[in-house]
Amino acid sequence: MSIGRREPREIALDHRGSGTAPRVVAGAFWTDPHQCAWRVVAPTFSALVAAMNLTGPPRPVGQNGPHDHHA
């Protein structure tokens, strides 16, 4: 997934260590513009969610805003 407004950054889930608790990695082109180095952003996706304080209660389907395609 690419994120960022001015400079896009690629992030990915790395399942090589665990199929159920993947690491979160981000592409780092600043070390060599011709080759992407991947840096660990969080040891697990759950750790990233907790660090970003996104662990609130789930919202019922249909109440997630205008882009909710499950309703």
C-alpha positions as CSV (number, residue, x, y, z in Angstrom):
1,M,0.0,0.0,0.0
2,S,1.3,3.5,-0.8
3,I,0.7,6.3,1.7
4,G,1.8,9.9,1.9
5,R,0.9,13.2,0.4
6,R,4.1,14.7,-0.8
7,E,6.4,11.7,-0.9
8,P,4.6,8.3,-1.3
9,R,5.8,5.6,1.1
10,E,5.1,2.0,0.6
11,I,4.1,-0.1,3.5
12,A,3.5,-3.9,3.6
13,L,2.7,-6.7,5.9
14,D,5.6,-9.2,6.1
15,H,4.2,-12.7,6.7
16,R,7.6,-14.5,6.4
17,G,8.0,-14.7,10.2
18,S,4.4,-15.4,11.1
19,G,1.3,-16.1,9.2
20,T,-0.9,-14.7,12.0
21,A,1.2,-11.9,13.3
22,P,2.9,-10.2,10.4
23,R,5.5,-7.5,10.8
24,V,4.8,-4.1,9.3
25,V,7.6,-2.8,7.0
26,A,8.0,0.4,5.0
27,G,10.1,0.9,1.8
28,A,13.1,3.1,2.2
29,F,14.4,4.5,-1.1
30,W,16.6,7.2,0.6
31,T,19.4,4.8,1.1
32,D,19.7,4.0,-2.6
33,P,17.3,5.5,-5.1
34,H,17.6,2.5,-7.4
35,Q,16.9,-0.2,-4.8
36,C,14.3,-0.4,-2.1
37,A,15.3,-1.4,1.4
38,W,12.5,-2.5,3.7
39,R,12.6,-1.2,7.3
40,V,10.5,-2.6,10.2
41,V,7.9,-0.1,11.3
42,A,6.2,-2.3,13.9
43,P,6.9,-5.8,15.1
44,T,3.3,-6.8,14.4
45,F,0.2,-5.3,12.8
46,S,-1.4,-5.4,16.2
47,A,1.4,-3.4,17.7
48,L,1.0,-0.8,14.9
49,V,-2.8,-0.5,15.6
50,A,-2.1,-0.1,19.3
51,A,0.6,2.5,18.8
52,M,-1.7,4.5,16.5
53,N,-4.5,4.2,19.1
54,L,-6.9,2.6,16.7
55,T,-8.1,0.0,19.1
56,G,-11.6,1.5,19.8
57,P,-14.8,-0.6,19.8
58,P,-15.9,-1.8,16.3
59,R,-18.7,0.2,14.6
60,P,-21.7,-1.7,13.3
61,V,-21.7,-2.3,9.5
62,G,-23.3,0.7,7.7
63,Q,-22.0,3.3,10.2
64,N,-18.5,3.5,8.8
65,G,-19.0,6.6,6.6
66,P,-19.7,7.2,2.9
67,H,-17.2,4.5,1.8
68,D,-18.8,1.6,3.6
69,H,-19.4,-1.0,0.9
70,H,-20.7,-3.7,3.3
71,A,-24.1,-2.1,4.0
